[in-house]
Structure formats: C-alpha cells, structure tokens
Amino acid sequence: MATHGVLVCSEVAEKKVATINKELLNVGRRLSDDLSEPLNILLIGKDIEEIAKEFITLGADKVYTIDNPSFDESHPDFYVAIIAQVCQQVAPAIVLLGQTDMGRDVAPRLAARLGTTVTMDCVELAIDSDTKQLLQTKPVYGGNAMAIWTSELSEPQIVTLRSRSVMPAEPDASRKGEIINLSITVDNAMIRGKLLETIKEETEGVKLEDAKVVVAGGGGIGGIEGFKLLNELAKLLKGVLGVSRVPCDEGWLPISLEIGQTGHIVSPSLYVAIGISGAPQHMSGCSSSKYIVAINKDPEAHIFEVSDFGLVGDYRQALPPFIEKCKELLK
C-alpha cells in the first residue's frame, strides 16, 4: 500500500491539549509542507469536538477522531491496537508520537505490530531535499553527540519527539480543515493489561516543565538543609525548585523534582544550576534553556562550558549576597 502524509498521535489529559501535541504539530506541519503532503492528527477520547477544532487551528489538515477513553485512562495495548488499525486505513508515511510515558510505551509496540522501524527520543526532524527521506536527529553516547538516522526501507517511519525540543505551534483561527470520525473495533483479547487505578501526584504552583525560571541543585549542595537557600532564591525569582539525580538518589528531595535524561525536560528562560557538575545526563534535560547561570566551586566543572554566566565559589557564601542583590533589584 502506498503511504502518504504525516500522522500525529495526540495525547489529551483532562480534555486539554498537551504541549507535546503543539510541538508535534509544529514539526509535522513543516515536514508535510516539505513533502507537499497532508498533516493529519489522531484524537482519541470522549467529548473531543472542541479539541479537534483546536488542532485544525494549530496546523492539522484532517483530524481523525475515535470515540474511546483518552490516553490517560487506558492501557498501551489498547492504543497500539487502535493506532495500528488507523495506520492501515490512513496509510501515513510518517507517524509522530511524543517521547512521553505513553509514547515510549506505544511506539516500539506499534513498530513491531506494523513490521517497521522506530527512532526514539528525537530532538530534530527534517526532510532531505534530494531523497525526501526523513532525517531523524537524536542524542547518542549519553548526550555527548548527535546522530542523524534514516529509515530507508520501512514505512511508516515511526518517531518519538522529545518534549521541549521544538517550539509549539501557534494557533491560526483562519485555518480550515476536516474532522473525520473513524470506526475502530478493538478485540479485547489483544489487551493483556488493565489499568486498575491512577494516583495523581499533588503539585503546588507551576509545574517544572512550564516554569519560566528554574533553580536547580545537585550533589554539591551536600544535603537537604542547603536546599533552603535554593528554595528561597526560586521563590524570589517566581520560579520553581529542581534537582539533578544525586539529591534524589540520596533521598534529600523527591524524584518528582529530577531534571535530566531520567527526569523532567525543561526549557525555562532562566536556569540557575547550583552545585551541578553538568553531566550529559542532566544537561539533556535543560540544555534548551534560554540562559544558564552556574555556581560551582570546581572551576573545571563541565557546567561552565555550557552556561552563559558562571561563578566559581561555594554556594553557601555566594548565594546570600546574590539573594540580597536580587531582592534589591526586584523591589
């Protein structure tokens, strides 16, 4: 079967368009334009008419809707079965998913079901102007280098995109598109798992991923007491507190605050890294920050190579006058 166009597999939580959807639509629109082919998006859920219309304003030519529980209410097996059938009906050349908890689970299973390849955790996607192949850029060697991959003999090409690696699509109310309801039947025998319960973590204030300012601490903080200073600075700058992996491993702060390859991906306007060495695993989670300010007592720390501003010194001595100066400037 000849393949055609780009299909974005959306995720919807609490009847809201997730930021990753906007990022996927931004990338998908560019790829579709370069291929001169349509950009379509798959939307699964209940009472999703308004979301479908929003997707059109964000760049979709067609929105395929399926009246079923949304992504956050079911099991990956369920979505693999649905998306596989949609791909057989729509025959996309490229399938895009987010590098989210669900996307990481669904994409490899979908590739196996369709007998094709998958490239995970891409940070950039482009179309080769000569071959029209999809160029898939992703970090390798623990984030120390970038590699460009292609899938020459398999379609559809399935890719997951890392959150915050591209700008989200901007809405255009004048855009026109088509909403098509698909009838998909899933054999319950294919669903080998069942969601028993969802426990939502209680969060106060702005989420890490949405914060404009992040103050992050690493192993160099030395213990939970040191984070009181960091938390004071974060509140002063109307930001949020984050950590590298060491404070989580040591039990100083919860894993929900971790930033990096095994934690959150953030892209704030200002990222203040205190007592963080700058290991690739951590930097992969914050490298897209607009400005990075580093405070570390080790002048050879890698963090200084990637920061915009750096201060060599003990944070215990550096932060108090830094906080006082911020208070003075923010009056």
N, C-alpha and C positions, 0 to 999 in steps of 0.2 A: 504494500500500500504506500502510495506517495505521501510524504509528510509535508506539512505546510504551516508556517506561523509559529508563534510563541505562546505557550500556555503557562500562566502564573497560577500556582495553587495557593490560595489565600488562607489566612488564619484569622478567625474572628473570635474575640473574647468579650463576653457581656455586651454583645450587639454593638461593638465598637471596632472601627478599622484599626488594626495594629500598625505600628510604624513600619514594621518589616514589609507589609503589603505595599506601602507607598514607595519604599526603596526598590522593591521588586518591579513595580510598575514603571518607575523611572528608568531602570536598566532595560526592562522588557520593551519599553517604547523606543528606546534608542536602537536596540537590536532589530526590532521589527522594521523600523524605518530604513536601516541599513540593508535589510533583506528585501524591502518593499513587500512585506507580508503582514498579515494582521496580528494584533496583540489581543489575546483572549485571557480571561481570568475565570477560574473555577471558584464558586462560592457555595459552601455547604452550610446549612443551618435553618433555623425557624424564623419566620417574620423578617426576612432579609431584603425586602424590596428597596428600602431606602439606602441600604449599604450598596446594593447593586447599582443604583443610580450614582452613588458617590464614586464608585470605581470607574464609571464612564467619564466623570469629570476629571479623574486622575490619569486618564490615558487609555483605558481599555476600549477596544472596538466592539467586542462582544463579551457579555458576562453570562457564563453558563451557571445556572442555579440548580441546586438539588435540595429538596425539602427533607432534611435529615438533621439530627443533632449536630451542633457545631463542633469544631476541632477540640475544644477544651472539655467536651462532655463524653468522649468516646475513646476507643482503643485504636492504636495504629493499624492493626489488621483490618479494621473497618474502612479506614481511609485508603489503604493500599488497594483494597478490593474496588472501591468506588473510583479512584483515580485511574486505575488500570483500565476499567471499562470506558471511562471518559476518553482516555488516550486512544482506545480502539475506535471510538466513534468520531472523534475530532481529528485524530492523526496529526498532532503537533510535531514540528521538527525539533523544538527545544522546550523542555519543561523546567520551570524555575520554582524552587522552594526556598524558604528561609532556613538558615543554619540555627534553628531553634530546637527546643526539646522534641517537638513533634516532627519537624523537618529532618532532624538527624535520624529519627527512628523510621520515618516513612521512606525517605529517598532510596536507601540501599535495597529495601524490600521491593519497592516499586521497580527498580532497575532489574532485580532478579526475576520478577514476575513478567516483565516485558522483554527479557533477554537482551538488555542493553547495558551500557556503562553509566557510571555516576562519578561526578567530581564534587567532593565535599569541601565546604568552607572556603569558597572563592571570595576574593576581595575586589576583583575587577573582571568584567566580561566585555568582549568586543567581537566584531565580525571581521575576519580577514578580507580585505577588499578584493583580493585576487581569487582566493579559493572559496570564499563565502563560508568558511568553517568558523565554528565558534571557538574563540581563543579564551581559555579559562585560566586566570591568574590566581594562584593560591600560595600561602606561605609554606615553606619546607625547611627541614633541618631546625625545627624548634623556633621558626620565625626568623632565622638568620638570613634567609634568602627567599626570593620569589621565583616561582617556576610557572611557565605558561604551558598548558596542556591542550591537546586537541583529541577529539574522538572521531576518527576518520571513517570507520566502517559501521557504526551503530547509530540507530535512530529509534526513538527520540533521544536527544542528548539531555541527560538529567543532571541538574546542577543545584547545589545549595549555595546561597549567598550569605556571607557573614553580616550580621546586624551592624549598623552604623558604618559600613564601609563605603556607602554612597549617600548622596543627599536624597531625601524623599521627594516624590513627585508633587508638584504644586497643582491645585485644582483649577480647572478651567470650565466655568459654568456653561460656556457656549458649545462645548463638545457634544457630539451626537454619537450614540451607539445603540446596540441591540441587546436586549435581555432575553435569553432563551432558557426555558425550563427543561431539564433533561430528566427522563425517567430511568432510574437505575435501580436494579434489584440485586441485593447482596445476599448470597447464600450464607446463612448463619453457621453452616459447617466450616466455613472459611475463617470464622472469628474464633481464635483459640484463646483469647484473653478477655477479661471483663473488668471494667473499672468499677471498683466497689465503693470508693469514697474519694473525694477531693478535699484536701485540707489546705486552705489558703492562708499564707503567712500574713500576719498583720503588719502593715507598714505605716509609718507616720511620715507625713510630709512628702517631699518629692522623691520619686524613685531614682536609683543610681543612674539608670540609662537615660533619664530625662533631665538630669541636673545640668545646670549651666556652669556650676563650679563644683569641683570635687577635691577634697583634701584627703590624701591617701597616705597611710603609714605602713612601713614594712618591719622587718625583723630588727632593724636598727633602733626602733623605739624602745625595745628592751623589756616591755611588759605593759600590762593593761593600764597602769597608772599614767604612763606617758601619753596615752590617747586622750586624756582630759584636755591637754593643751591643743591637740589637733582638733578635737571636737569644738573647742572654744573658737578657734580660727574658722572652722567650717560654718558655724552659726553666724559669726561676724560677717562673713562674705556671702551669707544666704545660700550656702552650698550644703553638700552632704559629705558624710564621712565614708571612706572606703579603705580597703586594706589589700596588701599583697598576700601571697599564700602562707607565709610564715606565721603571721599573727593568728590565722585560722588553725593551722596545724598545732600551734602552741596552746590553743584554747583561749586566747586573750579576747577574741571577738568572734561572732558567729560567721559561718561560711557564706551567709547571705550577703555579706559586705565585700566578698572577694572580687577583685578585678583581675582579669587575665585570661589566659587560654582555657582554664578550667572554671572561670567565674564569669562575671559580667563584662560586656563590651561597652565602653563608654566613649563619648566624643564631646566633652564639655568645651566651653570657651576657655576655661582656665583649669588646669590640672596641677595641683601642688603635691609633689611627691617628696615625702619626708622619711628618711631612713630606709629608702628603697634603692637597691643596688642597680636596678634597670635590667634584670634578666629578660631575655626574649619572651619567655612565657608570660611575664607580666606586661611587657610593653605591647604585646599583641592585643591587649585589652584596652589600651589607652593611647596608642600611637596616633590616632586620628584627632586628638585634642588640638584645639587651635593654638593654645600656648601651654607649655610645660615649664613649671618652675620646680627646681630640685634643691633640696637641702640634705647634705650628706657629709659626714666627717671624713670620708675616704675620697681624696682628690682624684683617685684613679677609677672611681665608680663609673660604670658604663652609662648610668643615667645622665651624666653631664654631657655625653656625646650626642644625646637626642633631645636635651632640654633647650629651651630658648633662653632661660635665665638660670644661673646656678649659684649656690652659696655653699662654700666648704666650711663646715663647722658643726659643733654639737647642737642638735636641735633644742636642747634644754636651755642653752644660752642664747641661741639665735631667735627662737620663737617669741619669747616675751616682748622684746623691743619691736619685733616685727608686728605683733598683735597690737601693741600700743600705737604704732605708726598707722596701722590700718584704721584704728578707732579714730585717730586724729583726722585722717583724710576722709573718712566716711561720715563725719559729723554733719 
